[in-house]
């Protein structure tokens, strides 16, 4: 199965498939298919099989460097995060190891593309990075046992759970500090679940070329199956929901002295087999809407 992507080309946002020799525009290769990722996943396994057939028979591919990749899921129904899910991050945060997954919500308006700029907000200078493995739900589901969780995961991607630390920690709920606009880079594409084993993937984060985080998904306290099982006990998961699984140690706020992001910094998060996202920090523009 090829990697699914969403991309800007010729003034429009399109859905495509990334191959070794370029990007297949599915609006051309399979015009009968849905043109948005959530709708494509909702259409089920047959639609994904048609994607594979369309890619195999496509006669035209766009060079990857001729398109601008967007988030593979531009507007997920839900964007969930898991906190304190690596032991070294728990230790640097000086907190106790959780007995259950720590689930929080990022507002979906934070979602941005794999190479888009990230804003240093006007409201705070305590901007931090969190390199994470993310996954996308592929089926509407509830009460999923962990031994069947793999059936409802459509695929995996790279995420940076950008965090505004003072806004995150001033109250017990993290939503405000996790949800600033442009603070959810996702990508660079969606690697389908049949193509990757998420259980032992190397994860690295660099800031301006300096390695800050280096770990492996085998070190997750709660793995992807447990993360599916726990929230699905409470609420329905839907096609296109994004879940980011937690960050390892090495965040800037825990360094001595703290090393928060500033304008001009470039953060790169890379996960083995999934690619990388890379985002430059810029000052938040005046986007006031009154």
Secondary structure as GFF3:
##gff-version 3
##sequence-region A 1 290
A	DSSP	beta_strand	3	9	.	.	.	ID=ss1
A	DSSP	beta_strand	12	19	.	.	.	ID=ss2
A	DSSP	beta_strand	22	25	.	.	.	ID=ss3
A	DSSP	alpha_helix	26	29	.	.	.	ID=ss4
A	DSSP	alpha_helix	37	42	.	.	.	ID=ss5
A	DSSP	alpha_helix	45	57	.	.	.	ID=ss6
A	DSSP	three_ten_helix	64	66	.	.	.	ID=ss7
A	DSSP	beta_strand	68	70	.	.	.	ID=ss8
A	DSSP	beta_strand	79	83	.	.	.	ID=ss9
A	DSSP	alpha_helix	87	92	.	.	.	ID=ss10
A	DSSP	beta_strand	102	105	.	.	.	ID=ss11
A	DSSP	three_ten_helix	108	110	.	.	.	ID=ss12
A	DSSP	beta_strand	111	112	.	.	.	ID=ss13
A	DSSP	beta_strand	118	120	.	.	.	ID=ss14
A	DSSP	beta_strand	127	128	.	.	.	ID=ss15
A	DSSP	beta_strand	131	137	.	.	.	ID=ss16
A	DSSP	three_ten_helix	146	152	.	.	.	ID=ss17
A	DSSP	beta_strand	153	161	.	.	.	ID=ss18
A	DSSP	beta_strand	163	164	.	.	.	ID=ss19
A	DSSP	alpha_helix	165	169	.	.	.	ID=ss20
A	DSSP	alpha_helix	175	178	.	.	.	ID=ss21
A	DSSP	beta_strand	184	192	.	.	.	ID=ss22
A	DSSP	three_ten_helix	193	195	.	.	.	ID=ss23
A	DSSP	three_ten_helix	198	200	.	.	.	ID=ss24
A	DSSP	beta_strand	202	207	.	.	.	ID=ss25
A	DSSP	beta_strand	210	216	.	.	.	ID=ss26
A	DSSP	three_ten_helix	217	219	.	.	.	ID=ss27
A	DSSP	alpha_helix	224	232	.	.	.	ID=ss28
A	DSSP	beta_strand	242	247	.	.	.	ID=ss29
A	DSSP	three_ten_helix	252	254	.	.	.	ID=ss30
A	DSSP	beta_strand	266	271	.	.	.	ID=ss31
A	DSSP	beta_strand	275	283	.	.	.	ID=ss32
###
